[in-house]
Amino acid sequence: MSKLDQIIQDIHNELGADVHYIEIVGSDGLSIADAHYVNVDTSAISARFSLVARLASKVADKLDLGEVEDNLITLNNAASLMHMLGDGSYFAIIGLAKDAPLGVVRMMLKDYSEQLWDAIPR
């Protein structure tokens, strides 16, 4: 198991059953590490979220709002949280149950952000 896979497992262990999937994705939309705990097409999620990440960064730049930290998409039965890593060339996506404690998840991703960034092979 790689260091990146171990960190993903640690995040899942801390958050428990609320986690549907975790992905580490490059700005090109390709996942470099993932774990999924429900039946979901994580490659499609990675590709689509890379578009969202680029658009969010573009809007933030044009409006001079600063750097994008994360982006939350809520659905009728789930949520997906994207958290930027390092210089923004990678991001983490975590799929969650609808009633997951979003504040706790955001805090966890911030806490693990540097470890994830350091574990990405570049």
All heavy atoms as an XYZ file, in Angstrom:
930
protein
N       0.841     -1.176      0.000
C       0.000      0.000      0.000
C       0.888      1.241      0.000
O       1.794      1.363      0.813
C      -0.912     -0.034      1.229
C      -1.816      1.171      1.356
S      -2.926      1.151      2.787
C      -4.114     -0.063      2.285
N       0.598      2.162     -0.908
C       1.376      3.395     -0.983
C       1.022      4.321      0.181
O      -0.012      4.160      0.844
C       1.111      4.105     -2.309
O      -0.150      4.740     -2.279
N       1.875      5.312      0.391
C       1.629      6.299      1.454
C       0.313      7.031      1.203
O      -0.460      7.276      2.124
C       2.798      7.269      1.515
C       2.703      8.274      2.637
C       3.941      9.150      2.712
C       3.800     10.149      3.843
N       4.959     11.035      3.911
N       0.056      7.364     -0.061
C      -1.176      8.064     -0.421
C      -2.397      7.200     -0.113
O      -3.380      7.673      0.470
C      -1.126      8.444     -1.899
C      -2.104      9.483     -2.410
C      -2.083     10.747     -1.576
C      -1.800      9.797     -3.864
N      -2.334      5.922     -0.468
C      -3.437      5.001     -0.171
C      -3.651      4.866      1.334
O      -4.788      4.773      1.801
C      -3.181      3.629     -0.789
C      -3.261      3.640     -2.297
O      -4.047      4.429     -2.852
O      -2.528      2.851     -2.926
N      -2.558      4.858      2.101
C      -2.665      4.748      3.552
C      -3.340      5.976      4.152
O      -4.187      5.860      5.039
C      -1.282      4.556      4.185
C      -1.328      4.391      5.695
C      -2.169      3.201      6.129
O      -1.926      2.088      5.701
N      -3.167      3.440      6.978
N      -3.010      7.153      3.646
C      -3.631      8.382      4.147
C      -5.121      8.393      3.820
O      -5.953      8.759      4.661
C      -2.927      9.629      3.577
C      -1.484      9.685      4.059
C      -3.673     10.903      3.974
C      -0.625     10.700      3.337
N      -5.471      7.963      2.617
C      -6.884      7.857      2.242
C      -7.609      6.910      3.192
O      -8.707      7.209      3.660
C      -7.022      7.398      0.770
C      -6.613      8.523     -0.171
C      -8.445      6.936      0.472
C      -6.495      8.114     -1.622
N      -6.985      5.797      3.502
C      -7.588      4.836      4.436
C      -7.732      5.449      5.828
O      -8.746      5.251      6.496
C      -6.751      3.554      4.493
C      -7.391      2.459      5.316
C      -8.736      2.021      4.769
O      -8.890      1.828      3.568
N      -9.715      1.878      5.635
N      -6.741      6.216      6.266
C      -6.812      6.880      7.574
C      -7.986      7.854      7.632
O      -8.707      7.920      8.636
C      -5.509      7.626      7.881
C      -4.325      6.699      8.103
O      -4.529      5.487      8.297
O      -3.181      7.211      8.056
N      -8.177      8.624      6.546
C      -9.305      9.561      6.485
C     -10.620      8.794      6.585
O     -11.509      9.165      7.357
C      -9.253     10.399      5.194
C      -8.040     11.334      5.214
C     -10.552     11.203      5.013
C      -7.750     12.011      3.888
N     -10.726      7.718      5.823
C     -11.948      6.908      5.875
C     -12.179      6.340      7.272
O     -13.304      6.355      7.778
C     -11.885      5.771      4.847
C     -13.077      4.892      4.901
N     -13.029      3.620      5.410
C     -14.372      5.106      4.541
C     -14.239      3.085      5.342
N     -15.061      3.972      4.825
N     -11.129      5.856      7.899
C     -11.263      5.286      9.244
C     -11.768      6.327     10.244
O     -12.556      6.007     11.127
C      -9.935      4.716      9.723
C      -9.551      3.462      8.982
O     -10.369      2.823      8.302
N      -8.286      3.101      9.062
N     -11.328      7.574     10.092
C     -11.759      8.616     11.021
C     -13.188      9.074     10.760
O     -13.915      9.403     11.690
C     -10.806      9.807     10.965
C      -9.463      9.499     11.608
C      -8.682     10.744     11.948
O      -9.277     11.688     12.507
O      -7.479     10.751     11.669
N     -13.599      9.094      9.490
C     -14.938      9.598      9.154
C     -15.994      8.499      9.122
O     -17.180      8.784      9.277
C     -14.905     10.334      7.817
C     -14.095     11.624      7.819
C     -14.016     12.198      6.414
C     -14.692     12.636      8.784
N     -15.593      7.278      8.886
C     -16.509      6.141      8.957
C     -17.470      6.006      7.797
O     -17.176      6.350      6.658
N     -18.651      5.518      8.116
C     -19.639      5.127      7.112
C     -20.214      6.290      6.315
O     -20.862      6.066      5.295
C     -20.777      4.350      7.784
N     -19.972      7.518      6.736
C     -20.453      8.681      5.983
C     -19.727      8.843      4.652
O     -20.201      9.536      3.761
C     -20.278      9.971      6.783
C     -21.293     10.096      7.909
O     -22.394      9.532      7.782
O     -20.972     10.760      8.906
N     -18.557      8.207      4.504
C     -17.742      8.346      3.299
C     -18.180      7.342      2.238
O     -18.218      6.142      2.479
C     -16.247      8.147      3.614
C     -15.413      8.216      2.346
C     -15.778      9.167      4.625
N     -18.501      7.855      1.048
C     -18.842      6.999     -0.090
C     -17.636      6.730     -0.972
O     -17.487      5.656     -1.523
C     -19.943      7.635     -0.930
C     -21.258      7.693     -0.234
N     -22.359      8.290     -0.786
C     -21.671      7.258      0.988
C     -23.382      8.204      0.028
N     -22.990      7.600      1.125
N     -16.777      7.742     -1.129
C     -15.545      7.580     -1.905
C     -14.591      8.705     -1.560
O     -14.993      9.753     -1.054
C     -15.822      7.567     -3.418
C     -16.510      8.800     -3.933
C     -15.794      9.940     -4.280
C     -17.899      8.847     -4.053
C     -16.437     11.080     -4.725
C     -18.544      9.988     -4.503
C     -17.806     11.095     -4.841
O     -18.429     12.228     -5.279
N     -13.320      8.461     -1.824
C     -12.281      9.475     -1.696
C     -11.395      9.341     -2.928
O     -10.999      8.237     -3.291
C     -11.423      9.288     -0.429
C     -12.289      9.320      0.832
C     -10.316     10.342     -0.358
C     -11.549      8.953      2.112
N     -11.078     10.465     -3.542
C     -10.217     10.470     -4.719
C      -9.187     11.575     -4.603
O      -9.478     12.649     -4.084
C     -11.038     10.760     -5.978
C     -12.005      9.699     -6.308
C     -11.996      9.397     -7.781
O     -10.908      9.348     -8.374
O     -13.069      9.214     -8.317
N      -8.007     11.304     -5.138
C      -6.992     12.336     -5.314
C      -6.834     12.481     -6.822
O      -6.550     11.509     -7.530
C      -5.646     11.947     -4.662
C      -5.849     11.556     -3.193
C      -4.639     13.084     -4.823
C      -6.488     12.616     -2.318
N      -7.028     13.706     -7.308
C      -7.155     13.946     -8.745
C      -6.208     15.062     -9.180
O      -6.059     16.068     -8.474
C      -8.614     14.349     -9.088
C      -8.791     14.548    -10.572
C      -9.593     13.319     -8.554
N      -5.598     14.877    -10.350
C      -4.782     15.922    -10.944
C      -5.651     16.900    -11.703
O      -6.814     16.617    -12.011
N      -5.092     18.053    -12.033
C      -5.862     19.069    -12.746
C      -6.287     18.599    -14.137
O      -7.175     19.190    -14.743
C      -5.058     20.371    -12.853
O      -3.841     20.134    -13.531
N      -5.679     17.508    -14.617
C      -6.071     16.933    -15.906
C      -7.311     16.049    -15.793
O      -7.808     15.535    -16.788
C      -4.919     16.139    -16.506
C      -4.430     15.017    -15.603
O      -5.010     14.818    -14.508
O      -3.456     14.347    -15.982
N      -7.816     15.850    -14.573
C      -9.013     15.046    -14.367
C      -8.744     13.576    -14.138
O      -9.676     12.798    -13.964
N      -7.475     13.181    -14.124
C      -7.135     11.778    -13.908
C      -6.861     11.516    -12.432
O      -6.069     12.216    -11.801
C      -5.922     11.374    -14.746
C      -6.111     11.464    -16.249
C      -4.801     11.134    -16.961
C      -7.221     10.535    -16.711
N      -7.515     10.505    -11.913
C      -7.336     10.115    -10.525
C      -5.995      9.407    -10.361
O      -5.638      8.549    -11.162
C      -8.474      9.180    -10.114
O      -8.282      8.716     -8.804
N      -5.256      9.774     -9.312
C      -3.999      9.084     -9.048
C      -4.119      8.131     -7.863
O      -3.250      7.290     -7.652
C      -2.842     10.072     -8.831
C      -3.088     10.962     -7.622
C      -2.599     10.893    -10.084
C      -1.855     11.713     -7.158
N      -5.182      8.272     -7.091
C      -5.450      7.364     -5.972
C      -6.924      7.490     -5.621
O      -7.492      8.579     -5.691
C      -4.589      7.709     -4.762
N      -7.528      6.375     -5.264
C      -8.933      6.435     -4.871
C      -9.321      5.236     -4.022
O      -8.602      4.247     -3.940
C      -9.854      6.536     -6.084
C      -9.903      5.264     -6.929
O      -9.181      4.296     -6.609
O     -10.657      5.237     -7.903
N     -10.433      5.390     -3.376
C     -11.076      4.310     -2.638
C     -12.563      4.586     -2.708
O     -12.991      5.714     -2.494
C     -10.597      4.283     -1.193
N     -13.330      3.573     -3.064
C     -14.771      3.786     -3.070
C     -15.446      2.681     -2.285
O     -15.040      1.528     -2.307
C     -15.350      3.954     -4.481
C     -14.843      3.011     -5.502
N     -15.466      1.835     -5.812
C     -13.764      3.081     -6.296
C     -14.795      1.216     -6.746
N     -13.748      1.941     -7.058
N     -16.483      3.081     -1.567
C     -17.168      2.200     -0.626
C     -18.616      1.982     -1.032
O     -19.354      1.291     -0.343
C     -17.069      2.792      0.783
C     -15.636      3.180      1.101
C     -15.211      4.499      1.018
C     -14.693      2.207      1.415
C     -13.894      4.849      1.262
C     -13.371      2.551      1.656
C     -12.980      3.871      1.583
O     -11.672      4.208      1.813
N     -19.019      2.598     -2.127
C     -20.323      2.381     -2.749
C     -20.069      2.201     -4.242
O     -18.993      2.531     -4.743
C     -21.310      3.553     -2.509
C     -21.595      3.737     -1.028
C     -20.793      4.846     -3.108
N     -21.046      1.724     -4.961
C     -20.914      1.523     -6.395
C     -21.082      2.860     -7.108
O     -22.189      3.374     -7.224
C     -21.953      0.512     -6.885
C     -21.753      0.151     -8.336
O     -20.676      0.363     -8.895
N     -22.788     -0.391     -8.946
N     -19.949      3.417     -7.553
C     -19.955      4.724     -8.207
C     -18.793      4.772     -9.202
O     -17.761      4.143     -8.984
C     -19.856      5.861     -7.159
C     -18.558      5.814     -6.408
C     -20.075      7.213     -7.778
N     -18.995      5.495    -10.300
C     -17.960      5.636    -11.324
C     -17.040      6.784    -10.936
O     -17.266      7.937    -11.300
C     -18.609      5.888    -12.687
C     -17.611      5.983    -13.818
O     -16.386      5.878    -13.574
O     -18.054      6.183    -14.969
N     -15.987      6.475    -10.205
C     -15.094      7.519     -9.706
C     -14.293      8.185    -10.824
O     -13.908      9.338    -10.685
C     -14.145      6.976     -8.623
O     -13.458      5.828     -9.127
C     -14.918      6.601     -7.363
N     -14.073      7.504    -11.932
C     -13.334      8.155    -13.027
C     -14.169      9.275    -13.645
O     -13.641     10.331    -14.014
C     -12.892      7.149    -14.081
O     -14.002      6.528    -14.685
N     -15.471      9.078    -13.752
C     -16.357     10.137    -14.259
C     -16.417     11.299    -13.275
O     -16.411     12.468    -13.677
C     -17.749      9.588    -14.521
N     -16.443     10.986    -11.999
C     -16.466     12.029    -10.971
C     -15.188     12.857    -11.048
O     -15.225     14.088    -11.016
C     -16.644     11.408     -9.571
C     -18.050     10.808     -9.436
C     -16.378     12.439     -8.467
C     -18.236      9.929     -8.235
N     -14.054     12.201    -11.187
C     -12.766     12.897    -11.285
C     -12.741     13.858    -12.457
O     -12.335     15.018    -12.325
C     -11.618     11.895    -11.456
O     -11.504     11.074    -10.355
N     -13.167     13.378    -13.605
C     -13.146     14.206    -14.815
C     -14.062     15.417    -14.674
O     -13.686     16.543    -15.008
C     -13.549     13.365    -16.021
N     -15.264     15.197    -14.173
C     -16.220     16.302    -14.038
C     -15.769     17.325    -13.001
O     -15.912     18.528    -13.191
C     -17.608     15.772    -13.662
C     -18.194     14.806    -14.638
C     -18.594     15.483    -15.900
N     -19.244     14.512    -16.775
C     -19.443     14.702    -18.041
N     -19.090     15.827    -18.600
N     -20.021     13.782    -18.771
N     -15.222     16.835    -11.893
C     -14.786     17.759    -10.858
C     -13.585     18.577    -11.304
O     -13.380     19.695    -10.835
C     -14.481     17.029     -9.548
C     -15.538     17.217     -8.516
C     -16.503     16.249     -8.309
C     -15.584     18.359     -7.747
C     -17.486     16.421     -7.357
C     -16.573     18.548     -6.787
C     -17.520     17.568     -6.596
N     -12.764     18.045    -12.206
C     -11.636     18.860    -12.697
C     -12.161     20.078    -13.454
O     -11.579     21.161    -13.382
C     -10.691     18.035    -13.563
O     -11.288     17.681    -14.781
N     -13.284     19.911    -14.151
C     -13.913     21.057    -14.826
C     -14.411     22.071    -13.801
O     -14.238     23.280    -13.970
C     -15.070     20.592    -15.707
C     -14.714     19.677    -16.873
C     -15.975     19.142    -17.532
C     -13.839     20.403    -17.874
N     -15.027     21.589    -12.745
C     -15.519     22.455    -11.673
C     -14.348     23.197    -11.021
O     -14.429     24.404    -10.776
C     -16.302     21.641    -10.618
C     -16.619     22.482     -9.392
C     -17.564     21.053    -11.219
N     -13.242     22.485    -10.767
C     -12.075     23.102    -10.127
C     -11.508     24.223    -10.993
O     -11.190     25.303    -10.492
C     -11.004     22.045     -9.859
N     -11.391     23.968    -12.300
C     -10.865     24.992    -13.195
C     -11.785     26.208    -13.248
O     -11.326     27.349    -13.213
C     -10.672     24.421    -14.603
C      -9.324     23.752    -14.751
C      -9.087     23.318    -16.168
N      -9.153     21.858    -16.104
C      -9.562     21.065    -17.053
N      -9.940     21.552    -18.203
N      -9.584     19.768    -16.900
N     -13.080     25.961    -13.337
C     -14.036     27.059    -13.402
C     -14.033     27.872    -12.106
O     -14.034     29.115    -12.141
C     -15.441     26.527    -13.688
C     -16.537     27.575    -13.839
C     -16.213     28.551    -14.958
C     -17.868     26.893    -14.104
N     -14.005     27.196    -10.968
C     -13.979     27.897     -9.684
C     -12.730     28.766     -9.569
O     -12.803     29.923     -9.126
C     -14.041     26.900     -8.531
N     -11.588     28.245     -9.979
C     -10.342     29.014     -9.930
C     -10.393     30.206    -10.874
O      -9.936     31.313    -10.534
C      -9.146     28.129    -10.277
O      -8.945     27.176     -9.280
N     -10.967     29.994    -12.048
C     -11.069     31.081    -13.031
C     -11.963     32.204    -12.494
O     -11.624     33.381    -12.594
C     -11.651     30.520    -14.327
C     -11.535     31.421    -15.512
C     -12.126     30.728    -16.731
C     -11.251     30.919    -17.916
N     -11.767     30.260    -19.114
N     -13.089     31.853    -11.912
C     -14.006     32.846    -11.351
C     -13.332     33.593    -10.201
O     -13.398     34.817    -10.123
C     -15.320     32.174    -10.880
C     -16.148     33.129    -10.035
C     -16.121     31.684    -12.064
N     -12.658     32.859     -9.314
C     -11.976     33.488     -8.184
C     -10.911     34.470     -8.665
O     -10.773     35.569     -8.115
C     -11.361     32.430     -7.282
N     -10.170     34.089     -9.718
C      -9.141     34.986    -10.273
C      -9.767     36.236    -10.879
O      -9.329     37.352    -10.610
C      -8.319     34.267    -11.345
C      -7.322     33.293    -10.771
O      -7.044     33.355     -9.553
O      -6.822     32.446    -11.537
N     -10.784     36.054    -11.707
C     -11.405     37.191    -12.393
C     -12.026     38.180    -11.409
O     -12.043     39.379    -11.653
C     -12.443     36.708    -13.400
C     -11.822     36.118    -14.639
C     -12.863     35.835    -15.685
C     -12.240     35.162    -16.860
N     -11.982     36.056    -17.962
N     -12.560     37.673    -10.325
C     -13.202     38.533     -9.333
C     -12.255     38.937     -8.204
O     -12.675     39.603     -7.259
C     -14.440     37.838     -8.760
C     -15.541     37.526     -9.774
C     -16.665     36.754     -9.105
C     -16.064     38.801    -10.419
N     -11.004     38.494     -8.303
C      -9.982     38.798     -7.307
C     -10.450     38.424     -5.897
O     -10.388     39.222     -4.971
C      -9.596     40.282     -7.375
C      -8.291     40.568     -6.653
O      -7.446     39.642     -6.545
O      -8.121     41.708     -6.186
N     -10.917     37.174     -5.770
C     -11.457     36.694     -4.505
C     -10.472     35.857     -3.697
O     -10.786     35.443     -2.589
C     -12.714     35.845     -4.769
C     -13.886     36.583     -5.395
C     -14.994     35.603     -5.754
C     -14.400     37.659     -4.461
N      -9.308     35.571     -4.263
C      -8.325     34.740     -3.573
C      -8.310     33.330     -4.134
O      -8.879     33.052     -5.191
N      -7.660     32.452     -3.403
C      -7.501     31.062     -3.831
C      -8.710     30.225     -3.401
O      -9.269     30.430     -2.321
C      -6.245     30.456     -3.208
C      -4.961     31.140     -3.635
C      -4.663     30.963     -5.110
O      -4.858     29.844     -5.634
O      -4.236     31.950     -5.738
N      -9.086     29.271     -4.237
C     -10.167     28.344     -3.911
C      -9.647     27.325     -2.899
O      -8.603     26.721     -3.120
C     -10.672     27.610     -5.183
C     -11.715     26.555     -4.823
C     -11.224     28.598     -6.190
N     -10.348     27.162     -1.798
C      -9.996     26.146     -0.800
C     -10.755     24.862     -1.058
O     -10.182     23.792     -1.101
C     -10.315     26.630      0.613
C      -9.331     27.609      1.159
C      -9.618     27.932      2.617
O     -10.234     27.103      3.321
O      -9.232     29.023      3.038
N     -12.073     25.004     -1.161
C     -12.880     23.814     -1.422
C     -14.153     24.204     -2.144
O     -14.449     25.387     -2.315
C     -13.174     23.025     -0.146
C     -13.949     23.785      0.910
O     -14.862     24.556      0.551
O     -13.681     23.591      2.096
N     -14.868     23.196     -2.584
C     -16.107     23.399     -3.319
C     -17.055     22.279     -2.915
O     -16.695     21.105     -3.014
C     -15.827     23.356     -4.824
C     -16.990     23.820     -5.645
O     -18.096     23.977     -5.158
N     -16.746     24.021     -6.921
N     -18.235     22.634     -2.474
C     -19.218     21.660     -2.010
C     -20.383     21.595     -2.979
O     -20.938     22.628     -3.354
C     -19.735     22.057     -0.617
C     -20.856     21.208     -0.048
C     -20.380     19.783      0.228
C     -21.409     21.855      1.213
N     -20.726     20.379     -3.357
C     -21.917     20.153     -4.174
C     -22.832     19.233     -3.373
O     -22.428     18.134     -2.977
C     -21.564     19.506     -5.529
C     -20.709     20.454     -6.355
C     -22.842     19.128     -6.280
C     -20.214     19.878     -7.654
N     -24.033     19.712     -3.095
C     -24.991     18.888     -2.371
C     -26.064     18.404     -3.337
O     -26.504     19.146     -4.219
C     -25.644     19.653     -1.208
O     -26.237     20.846     -1.703
C     -24.620     20.009     -0.155
N     -26.449     17.184     -3.151
C     -27.466     16.540     -3.976
C     -28.603     16.099     -3.064
O     -28.507     16.227     -1.848
C     -26.845     15.340     -4.704
C     -25.547     15.678     -5.459
C     -24.765     14.424     -5.758
C     -25.875     16.447     -6.708
N     -29.655     15.541     -3.628
C     -30.785     15.164     -2.777
C     -30.460     14.017     -1.822
O     -31.098     13.886     -0.784
C     -32.026     14.845     -3.607
C     -31.825     13.678     -4.546
O     -30.708     13.270     -4.803
N     -32.905     13.146     -5.065
N     -29.453     13.187     -2.121
C     -29.144     12.074     -1.219
C     -27.653     11.921     -0.926
O     -27.242     10.899     -0.383
C     -29.701     10.765     -1.768
C     -29.121     10.408     -3.120
O     -28.350     11.169     -3.684
N     -29.506      9.261     -3.637
N     -26.841     12.907     -1.283
C     -25.397     12.819     -1.050
C     -24.775     14.204     -1.182
O     -25.454     15.173     -1.520
C     -24.768     11.857     -2.053
N     -23.478     14.262     -0.924
C     -22.709     15.499     -1.110
C     -21.316     15.118     -1.582
O     -20.828     14.028     -1.298
C     -22.635     16.280      0.198
N     -20.696     16.021     -2.318
C     -19.303     15.853     -2.741
C     -18.546     17.114     -2.379
O     -18.987     18.221     -2.698
C     -19.208     15.621     -4.250
O     -19.731     14.355     -4.592
N     -17.423     16.930     -1.719
C     -16.592     18.045     -1.310
C     -15.238     17.925     -1.999
O     -14.576     16.892     -1.890
C     -16.407     18.064      0.208
C     -15.552     19.188      0.778
C     -16.202     20.544      0.560
C     -15.305     18.951      2.250
N     -14.855     18.965     -2.725
C     -13.562     19.014     -3.386
C     -12.680     19.950     -2.580
O     -13.096     21.065     -2.244
C     -13.719     19.554     -4.804
C     -12.401     19.747     -5.521
S     -12.550     20.865     -6.922
C     -12.754     22.424     -6.113
N     -11.470     19.510     -2.260
C     -10.538     20.328     -1.490
C      -9.227     20.421     -2.265
O      -8.635     19.401     -2.617
C     -10.301     19.711     -0.113
C      -9.401     20.513      0.757
N      -9.850     21.579      1.483
C      -8.076     20.424      0.988
C      -8.831     22.109      2.150
N      -7.745     21.418      1.850
N      -8.790     21.638     -2.542
C      -7.559     21.853     -3.292
C      -6.347     21.458     -2.447
O      -6.339     21.651     -1.229
C      -7.436     23.317     -3.709
C      -8.594     23.824     -4.556
S      -8.918     22.867     -6.051
C      -7.581     23.417     -7.076
N      -5.332     20.911     -3.118
C      -4.109     20.480     -2.442
C      -2.908     21.250     -2.990
O      -2.834     21.520     -4.192
C      -3.883     18.983     -2.657
C      -4.979     18.058     -2.139
C      -4.709     16.624     -2.577
C      -5.099     18.150     -0.623
N      -1.982     21.567     -2.109
C      -0.718     22.176     -2.515
C      -0.880     23.414     -3.371
O      -1.558     24.357     -2.993
N      -0.273     23.384     -4.554
C      -0.303     24.537     -5.452
C      -1.553     24.574     -6.329
O      -1.652     25.383     -7.236
C       0.953     24.570     -6.319
C       1.061     23.380     -7.261
O       0.132     22.539     -7.323
O       2.099     23.282     -7.952
N      -2.509     23.691     -6.055
C      -3.759     23.660     -6.809
C      -3.729     22.746     -8.016
O      -4.721     22.630     -8.730
N      -2.615     22.069     -8.237
C      -2.529     21.161     -9.374
C      -3.152     19.794     -9.070
O      -3.312     18.971     -9.972
C      -1.078     20.994     -9.836
O      -0.267     20.513     -8.782
N      -3.498     19.564     -7.823
C      -4.207     18.349     -7.399
C      -5.293     18.751     -6.421
O      -5.208     19.793     -5.767
C      -3.253     17.365     -6.706
C      -2.269     16.736     -7.648
C      -1.052     17.342     -7.909
C      -2.560     15.539     -8.291
C      -0.144     16.779     -8.781
C      -1.660     14.958     -9.158
C      -0.454     15.583     -9.401
O       0.446     15.020    -10.264
N      -6.297     17.896     -6.309
C      -7.337     18.121     -5.323
C      -7.877     16.788     -4.838
O      -7.723     15.752     -5.488
C      -8.457     19.014     -5.863
C      -9.077     18.551     -7.156
C     -10.175     17.714     -7.155
C      -8.559     18.967     -8.377
C     -10.741     17.292     -8.348
C      -9.125     18.558     -9.567
C     -10.221     17.717     -9.560
N      -8.474     16.833     -3.665
C      -9.122     15.655     -3.086
C     -10.625     15.834     -3.249
O     -11.142     16.942     -3.116
C      -8.767     15.531     -1.607
N     -11.297     14.740     -3.556
C     -12.755     14.733     -3.610
C     -13.222     13.673     -2.627
O     -12.714     12.553     -2.629
C     -13.300     14.356     -4.997
C     -12.692     15.195     -6.093
C     -14.824     14.460     -5.015
C     -13.012     14.674     -7.486
N     -14.172     14.047     -1.818
C     -14.747     13.077     -0.894
C     -16.254     13.081     -1.080
O     -16.891     14.128     -1.044
C     -14.305     13.359      0.564
C     -14.783     12.266      1.499
C     -14.747     14.715      1.024
C     -14.075     12.276      2.839
N     -16.805     11.910     -1.371
C     -18.242     11.738     -1.510
C     -18.816     11.323     -0.172
O     -18.261     10.458      0.505
N     -19.921     11.944      0.199
C     -20.458     11.782      1.554
C     -21.946     11.475      1.559
O     -22.668     11.860      0.639
C     -20.241     13.081      2.333
C     -18.804     13.561      2.442
C     -18.765     15.031      2.788
C     -18.063     12.730      3.464
N     -22.378     10.860      2.628
C     -23.805     10.693      2.878
C     -24.415     12.076      3.095
O     -23.726     13.017      3.518
C     -24.019      9.824      4.111
N     -25.673     12.230      2.789
C     -26.362     13.523      2.877
C     -26.259     14.157      4.268
O     -26.107     15.357      4.404
C     -27.832     13.338      2.485
C     -28.664     14.591      2.536
C     -28.250     15.595      1.494
C     -29.222     16.753      1.470
N     -28.870     17.744      0.501
N     -26.311     13.331      5.298
C     -26.302     13.856      6.668
C     -24.910     13.849      7.313
O     -24.782     13.993      8.516
C     -27.299     13.100      7.538
C     -27.018     11.601      7.586
O     -26.177     11.121      6.800
O     -27.652     10.918      8.402
N     -23.866     13.719      6.523
C     -22.496     13.736      7.052
C     -22.197     15.101      7.678
O     -22.683     16.126      7.196
C     -21.503     13.441      5.935
N     -21.404     15.125      8.718
C     -21.061     16.401      9.369
C     -20.032     17.172      8.539
O     -18.823     16.936      8.636
C     -20.490     15.959     10.718
C     -19.930     14.590     10.446
C     -20.819     13.982      9.408
N     -20.491     18.095      7.709
C     -19.621     18.784      6.758
C     -18.500     19.570      7.425
O     -17.386     19.638      6.904
C     -20.442     19.686      5.851
C     -21.397     18.953      4.914
C     -22.259     19.951      4.158
C     -20.646     18.057      3.961
N     -18.771     20.163      8.557
C     -17.722     20.899      9.266
C     -16.580     19.991      9.682
O     -15.404     20.347      9.552
N     -16.913     18.820     10.159
C     -15.899     17.845     10.563
C     -15.106     17.388      9.339
O     -13.876     17.292      9.379
C     -16.544     16.631     11.275
C     -15.528     15.529     11.509
C     -17.180     17.063     12.587
N     -15.797     17.126      8.238
C     -15.127     16.671      7.011
C     -14.185     17.756      6.492
O     -13.041     17.473      6.129
C     -16.164     16.265      5.936
C     -15.465     15.914      4.635
C     -17.011     15.095      6.420
N     -14.638     18.990      6.480
C     -13.774     20.098      6.037
C     -12.533     20.208      6.918
O     -11.418     20.388      6.440
C     -14.538     21.413      6.070
C     -15.354     21.657      4.844
C     -15.835     23.111      4.807
N     -16.242     23.452      3.475
C     -17.480     23.760      3.133
N     -18.434     23.776      4.053
N     -17.774     24.064      1.888
N     -12.731     20.102      8.213
C     -11.615     20.170      9.153
C     -10.632     19.029      8.900
O      -9.418     19.237      8.861
C     -12.121     20.110     10.591
C     -11.016     20.168     11.626
S     -11.617     19.874     13.303
C     -12.061     18.149     13.199
N     -11.161     17.824      8.683
C     -10.306     16.662      8.423
C      -9.488     16.856      7.153
O      -8.291     16.565      7.128
C     -11.153     15.400      8.285
C     -11.808     14.920      9.534
S     -10.678     14.039     10.578
C     -10.142     12.768      9.486
N     -10.127     17.335      6.091
C      -9.396     17.540      4.845
C      -8.312     18.599      5.008
O      -7.216     18.454      4.456
C     -10.345     17.900      3.705
C     -11.146     16.738      3.139
C     -12.121     17.222      2.068
C     -10.234     15.656      2.567
N      -8.590     19.641      5.754
C      -7.557     20.650      6.018
C      -6.413     20.038      6.818
O      -5.243     20.298      6.547
C      -8.144     21.850      6.761
C      -8.911     22.779      5.874
C      -9.389     24.000      6.632
C     -10.197     24.886      5.705
N     -10.624     26.111      6.370
N      -6.761     19.219      7.816
C      -5.733     18.574      8.636
C      -4.855     17.631      7.814
O      -3.653     17.543      8.044
C      -6.370     17.792      9.793
C      -6.945     18.691     10.871
O      -6.676     19.911     10.853
O      -7.686     18.169     11.728
N      -5.450     16.921      6.881
C      -4.715     15.939      6.077
C      -4.147     16.530      4.783
O      -3.410     15.857      4.067
C      -5.622     14.760      5.719
C      -5.720     13.721      6.805
C      -6.791     13.709      7.687
C      -4.747     12.743      6.942
C      -6.891     12.751      8.679
C      -4.832     11.786      7.932
C      -5.908     11.792      8.801
O      -6.003     10.844      9.777
N      -4.477     17.758      4.481
C      -4.102     18.367      3.208
C      -2.595     18.311      2.937
O      -2.160     17.920      1.852
C      -4.596     19.818      3.179
O      -4.332     20.406      1.952
N      -1.797     18.707      3.911
C      -0.340     18.720      3.721
C       0.207     17.300      3.557
O       1.085     17.061      2.722
C       0.331     19.424      4.893
C       1.798     19.711      4.638
C       2.406     20.578      5.730
O       1.758     21.547      6.158
O       3.536     20.268      6.128
N      -0.316     16.363      4.332
C       0.129     14.969      4.206
C      -0.207     14.408      2.825
O       0.614     13.719      2.217
C      -0.526     14.088      5.271
C      -0.056     14.349      6.677
C      -0.798     13.468      7.650
O      -0.833     12.253      7.491
N      -1.405     14.080      8.647
N      -1.407     14.697      2.341
C      -1.797     14.243      1.006
C      -0.885     14.851     -0.043
O      -0.376     14.150     -0.923
C      -3.259     14.610      0.726
C      -4.322     13.820      1.480
C      -5.676     14.504      1.365
C      -4.392     12.390      0.951
N      -0.646     16.156      0.049
C       0.208     16.844     -0.913
C       1.611     16.235     -0.936
O       2.182     15.986     -1.993
C       0.248     18.332     -0.584
C       1.149     19.119     -1.476
C       2.293     19.774     -1.122
C       0.981     19.369     -2.879
N       2.842     20.393     -2.203
C       2.056     20.161     -3.305
C       0.027     18.989     -3.811
C       2.213     20.580     -4.617
C       0.178     19.417     -5.125
C       1.257     20.212     -5.517
N       2.171     15.997      0.248
C       3.526     15.428      0.354
C       3.599     14.011     -0.207
O       4.646     13.586     -0.691
C       4.016     15.436      1.797
C       4.293     16.840      2.306
O       4.460     17.766      1.483
O       4.339     17.017      3.541
N       2.487     13.266     -0.140
C       2.482     11.869     -0.587
C       2.258     11.720     -2.101
O       2.464     10.640     -2.638
C       1.403     11.098      0.167
N       1.857     12.797     -2.767
C       1.616     12.731     -4.206
C       2.949     12.617     -4.934
O       3.818     13.477     -4.773
C       0.839     13.959     -4.698
C      -0.573     13.955     -4.118
C       0.786     14.014     -6.228
C      -1.361     15.221     -4.361
N       3.110     11.564     -5.745
C       4.368     11.446     -6.508
C       4.415     12.491     -7.624
O       3.537     12.550     -8.459
C       4.308     10.024     -7.074
C       2.887      9.616     -7.001
C       2.213     10.460     -5.963
N       5.444     13.344     -7.596
C       5.602     14.378     -8.612
C       7.006     14.365     -9.133
O       7.928     14.036     -8.533
C       5.304     15.767     -8.043
C       3.906     15.902     -7.514
C       3.608     17.327     -7.021
N       4.318     17.755     -5.837
C       4.038     17.382     -4.611
N       3.077     16.524     -4.376
N       4.703     17.857     -3.582
